[in-house]
């Protein structure tokens, strides 16, 4: 699996971009991928079409949109781009608008970018690091935020430390052990194609499960809407965005909407309700 710095290069970052619509914002991020020979124009259009079809489900955190689509024949490699808008743009999300940061992802498979998404989620959920992304004057300063985070993670791993974020420290560990409850012990995180925002949500959910000590007992699977309908009867519940919940319609298990995919506290609250902790 690749670090975010393996997938996001200096020439894939543009700051102070003046785009006035969400379509043009995604198109700008997609054009960067095209210029780097990672994708073709058809993939950029697919990212826009995905929002047209499912709604603004890609706005997964306040002020942050994560554009992606199911890979087509034009996708030759896994890569990311990042655009910071000069003026915030409304995507139509009821909670997370307006957007200032637009990241685009193109992926050849569901495995290579999982580590990068976990790192991105942690950076966005950290107030100081998120502020640094908003105030950076150059692409090098943007990359320095991610470099510092990766170095910190590497140091903690080397020293054998598992340092929780300030938010996660507020979550109650030592909850009733998952092995003492009955259930199917499977949670589905769902997006339009199963490769982008569903993986993002999966990573944050797994961080909460780690702090609870439940990770050995629960499986989290990121999937798309079609597959989720078929797998729902095998799961305890589904976590997803409001827009994708509407697309799913009636399924066999509870569906909980998560507004901020970087918020461990929001996911913690959903788990407590669903598992009666």
SVG drawing of the C-alpha trace seen along z (x, -y; Angstrom):
<svg xmlns="http://www.w3.org/2000/svg" viewBox="-37 -34 49 48">
<polyline fill="none" stroke="black" stroke-width="0.4" points="0.0,0.0 1.1,-3.5 1.6,-6.6 -0.2,-9.7 3.1,-11.2 3.5,-8.3 0.3,-9.4 0.2,-13.2 3.1,-15.0 4.0,-18.7 2.8,-19.1 -0.6,-17.7 -1.4,-20.6 -2.9,-23.9 -3.8,-26.7 -5.9,-29.8 -7.9,-28.5 -10.9,-30.6 -13.7,-28.1 -17.3,-29.1 -19.1,-25.8 -18.7,-22.3 -18.5,-20.9 -15.6,-23.2 -13.9,-22.4 -13.9,-18.7 -13.0,-19.3 -9.9,-21.3 -8.8,-18.5 -9.4,-15.9 -7.4,-17.9 -4.4,-17.7 -4.7,-13.9 -5.0,-14.0 -1.9,-16.2 0.0,-13.7 -1.1,-10.9 -2.9,-9.1 -6.3,-9.4 -8.1,-10.6 -10.9,-13.1 -13.5,-10.3 -12.6,-9.8 -12.9,-13.4 -16.4,-13.4 -17.2,-10.2 -16.4,-12.0 -18.8,-14.8 -21.5,-12.3 -21.2,-10.4 -22.2,-13.5 -25.0,-14.2 -26.3,-10.6 -25.9,-10.2 -25.8,-13.8 -22.9,-15.5 -21.9,-12.4 -18.2,-13.2 -18.3,-16.2 -17.3,-13.9 -16.1,-16.5 -16.7,-20.2 -15.2,-22.1 -13.7,-19.0 -14.8,-17.2 -13.2,-13.8 -13.9,-13.4 -13.6,-9.9 -15.4,-7.4 -15.2,-3.8 -12.1,-3.4 -12.5,-3.3 -10.0,-2.3 -8.3,-5.7 -7.0,-5.1 -3.4,-4.0 -2.2,-4.4 -3.3,-5.3 -2.9,-8.9 -4.3,-12.0 -4.6,-15.7 -5.5,-18.6 -7.1,-21.9 -7.7,-24.7 -10.3,-27.2 -9.9,-30.9 -13.6,-31.2 -15.6,-28.4 -18.0,-26.6 -21.4,-25.0 -21.8,-21.4 -25.3,-21.1 -24.4,-19.2 -26.7,-20.2 -24.0,-20.0 -20.5,-20.2 -20.8,-23.1 -19.2,-25.3 -16.0,-23.5 -12.5,-25.0 -10.5,-21.8 -11.2,-19.4 -9.1,-16.2 -9.5,-13.8 -8.5,-10.2 -8.0,-7.7 -7.4,-4.1 -6.6,-1.0 -7.6,1.2 -9.1,1.0 -5.8,1.8 -3.0,-0.5 -4.5,-3.7 -5.9,-2.5 -3.0,-3.7 -3.0,-7.1 -6.7,-7.5 -6.1,-6.6 -3.4,-9.3 -5.6,-11.8 -8.4,-11.2 -6.2,-11.8 -4.7,-15.0 -8.2,-16.4 -9.5,-15.5 -6.7,-17.3 -7.6,-21.0 -4.0,-22.3 -3.1,-20.2 -6.3,-21.2 -5.6,-24.8 -2.1,-24.3 -3.6,-23.0 -5.9,-26.0 -3.1,-28.6 -0.3,-27.0 1.2,-29.4 2.8,-26.8 2.5,-23.2 5.7,-22.4 4.0,-23.7 1.0,-21.4 3.3,-18.4 5.2,-19.4 2.0,-18.9 1.6,-15.3 5.4,-14.6 5.3,-15.7 2.3,-13.4 4.0,-10.4 7.2,-11.0 5.1,-11.2 3.3,-7.9 6.6,-6.2 8.2,-7.4 5.3,-6.1 5.4,-2.7 9.2,-2.4 8.9,-3.3 6.0,-0.9 3.6,-3.6 -0.1,-3.9 -0.9,-7.5 -4.5,-8.3 -5.8,-11.6 -7.3,-14.1 -10.7,-13.2 -10.2,-9.5 -8.9,-9.9 -12.4,-11.2 -14.0,-8.0 -14.7,-5.5 -12.5,-2.4 -13.2,0.7 -16.8,0.8 -18.6,4.1 -16.4,6.5 -17.8,7.3 -17.4,11.1 -20.0,10.9 -22.7,9.7 -24.7,11.5 -24.7,10.3 -23.1,11.0 -20.0,8.8 -19.9,7.2 -20.3,3.5 -20.6,2.2 -19.4,-1.3 -20.9,-2.3 -20.4,-4.8 -21.2,-5.0 -18.3,-2.8 -16.7,-1.2 -13.2,-2.6 -13.2,-6.1 -15.3,-7.6 -16.4,-4.2 -12.8,-3.3 -12.3,-6.7 -15.2,-6.0 -13.9,-2.5 -10.6,-3.8 -12.1,-6.2 -14.5,-3.5 -11.6,-1.1 -9.7,-3.7 -12.7,-3.9 -12.8,-0.1 -9.1,0.0 -9.6,-2.4 -12.5,-0.4 -10.6,2.9 -13.2,4.3 -11.2,4.7 -10.5,8.4 -14.2,9.1 -15.7,6.9 -15.1,6.9 -15.6,3.6 -16.1,3.9 -16.2,0.9 -18.5,1.5 -20.7,-0.1 -24.4,-0.5 -25.3,2.5 -23.1,4.9 -24.4,3.4 -27.9,4.4 -26.9,8.0 -24.7,8.1 -26.9,6.2 -28.5,9.4 -25.0,10.6 -24.2,7.3 -25.2,5.8 -25.7,2.3 -24.5,-0.1 -22.7,-3.4 -22.9,-5.8 -23.7,-9.4 -27.2,-10.8 -27.2,-10.8 -26.1,-7.2 -28.6,-6.2 -31.3,-7.5 -29.8,-5.6 -29.7,-2.4 -33.4,-2.5 -34.9,0.2 -32.4,2.8 -32.4,5.6 -30.4,3.8 -30.2,0.3 -28.6,-2.4 -26.9,-5.2 -25.9,-8.5 -22.4,-9.9 -22.0,-13.6 -18.3,-14.0 -16.3,-11.0 -13.3,-12.2 -15.2,-12.5 -14.4,-9.6 -16.9,-11.1 -19.8,-11.0 -19.0,-7.4 -18.5,-6.5 -22.0,-7.8 -23.5,-5.8 -21.8,-2.6 -23.1,-3.2 -26.6,-3.5 -26.5,-0.6 -24.8,1.8 -26.6,0.4 -23.3,-0.3"/>
</svg>
